[in-house]
Amino acid sequence: MIGKFWPTLSSTSIHDIVHTALDSGINWFDTAQAYGGGQSERALSDALNALNISPPDAFIATKWWPVLRSSRSLEATITHRLKQLRGWPITLYQIHQPYSRSTIALQMKSMAILLDQGFIQCAGVSNFSAAQMTEAYKALRAHGHSLVSNQVRYNLLDRRVENNDILLAAEDLGITIIAYSPLAQGILTGKFHGGLAKPRGFRKWDPRFRTAQLDQSAHIIRLLHTLGEKYQVGPAEVALNWLIGHPSQRVMAIPGATSTTQALQNAHAMQWTLSSSDRSALDHTSISA
Ligand SMILES: NC(=O)c1ccc[n+]([C@@H]2O[C@H](COP(=O)([O-])OP(=O)(O)OC[C@H]3O[C@@H](n4cnc5c(N)ncnc54)[C@H](OP(=O)(O)O)[C@@H]3O)[C@@H](O)[C@H]2O)c1
């Protein structure tokens, strides 16, 4: 299901996108077992290998799929995961969802074993609530390790992490927030508002891409365009810059890209900084969405 969410790219396109990303200063990539049952992991590693890239010039973060599985599968499937990654080390291993059949304590015990045995270098979670993240942090600490990240949806149109204690707890515990869907799956690029693009794949059936919901965010897109003109960048870059410039300095963004142009634009968001008044304008505009 998840693997079919986006159109399949040719291996040439994947190589070109990865190449462009690396050339533009990106040095880590997020993937998951669930993205095509290893297909995304294989495609990414093949692209990196074809480019003769190796650590520390790039790092891979991947995820274990926990649904209907117990924590024992974390250890039982690690060799297979590494095989899918064509020899690439797992710098960050994340629990994709908080829906394993095992307790968080048992999952963290298995993560600690993987860390101790050198199969993975860092452990993280994804889609965990503040309470679940804190429980995972404490459980892993009991084994002498730190939980480094929680990957959650965070963008100008979805700021729940600011109000549900996730961001606050992450700041307290020193956990990095990895913002997924940082462009709201492309909505924040503005291309769907002006009718410049039509949603592809599953997005066709997603109400967020219908006119009624797009109308509700039109004022944010207008502001992104205005600020984009000021900084001579596109709306996507402004939306990404707002995220990575979070005052906590705890937020990273992982925008997807289906072309080298998108990869270039998105990476360029790291090359400049919104002024505090422009940042504040976005803070206030998006709150009223
Ligand atoms: N942990 C989780 O549960 C979870 C869930 C979702 C995603 N993720 C991770 O987060 C990553 C990114 O999230 P996402 O793909 O959902 O959303 P996103 O990054 O907000 O949007 C990515 C899509 O927007 C379009 N786009 C990107 N940059 C653009 C640009 N500069 N100009 C115009 N269009 C642009 C592209 O699609 P088109 O060209 O087709 O329009 C691209 O695939 C994923 O790759 C995945 O690693 C994790």
The ligand as an ORCA input file, in Angstrom:
! r2SCAN-3c Opt
* xyz 0 1
  N       7.236      7.989      9.113
  C       6.140      8.043      8.396
  O       5.068      7.511      8.787
  C       6.165      8.784      7.081
  C       4.981      9.100      6.408
  C       5.077      9.811      5.207
  C       6.324     10.176      4.695
  N       7.448      9.817      5.380
  C       8.806     10.204      4.877
  O       8.816     11.592      4.555
  C       9.277     11.786      3.231
  C       8.609     12.991      2.611
  O       7.223     13.004      2.850
  P       6.117     12.992      1.687
  O       6.705     12.439      0.438
  O       4.897     12.359      2.274
  O       5.728     14.528      1.502
  P       6.473     15.873      1.079
  O       7.928     15.767      1.233
  O       5.738     16.930      1.798
  O       6.070     15.993     -0.467
  C       6.847     15.329     -1.431
  C       6.202     15.454     -2.806
  O       5.893     16.810     -3.144
  C       6.281     17.078     -4.496
  N       7.401     18.041     -4.422
  C       8.496     17.976     -3.610
  N       9.297     19.040     -3.777
  C       8.702     19.819     -4.698
  C       9.046     21.059     -5.296
  N      10.157     21.714     -4.946
  N       8.208     21.591     -6.223
  C       7.079     20.948     -6.578
  N       6.688     19.758     -6.059
  C       7.504     19.193     -5.124
  C       6.718     15.731     -5.094
  O       5.598     15.014     -5.612
  P       5.005     15.205     -7.123
  O       6.125     15.632     -8.010
  O       4.412     13.882     -7.467
  O       3.948     16.263     -6.972
  C       7.193     14.988     -3.859
  O       7.185     13.597     -3.992
  C       8.978     10.462      2.516
  O       9.829     10.282      1.425
  C       9.234      9.460      3.635
  O      10.626      9.184      3.708
  C       7.385      9.166      6.559
*
